[in-house]
């Protein structure tokens, strides 16, 4: 009962999105569908405000891989560390998708793996995936671009992060953490 490429194509037609489809080839490589969407802030290497999504049906429809290729390029090895720090941070913050880096040519793309197993992809899920990824691309553009083009790393407020994470713990867990910190002599003066 997994989602087939034909069913994915039917969802695109139902929504009214323009797309192109590449069916399974003679080597047995599973097919894919691709479509372009406008962005508000993000600009590609040519200055266009558009990104292309590739929807790849894998594992006989039990998983859909969503790929947004060629978002950025980071060839300068000095800037890679900044990009990796930003990418890890943004992935941790949103947990929807992640940035992928190709060390051979410096290509940076966004990926989302959607395990469907025995479920069918719905129109609502498809819309949410595309809208959410577009929002993330636009929201992250300034900081990712600064990392790959100038090697800039954003200020990270670790204290606020710790306060937030501790706030998620139950009162019993917070007390246990406090006891452990005091035992190790970690109380600030």
Beta strands, then each sheet from edge to edge (+ up, - down):
strand 1: 20-22
strand 2: 32-38
strand 3: 50-58
strand 4: 63-73
strand 5: 98-101
strand 6: 107-115
sheet 1: 1+ 2- 3+ 4- 6+ 5-
end
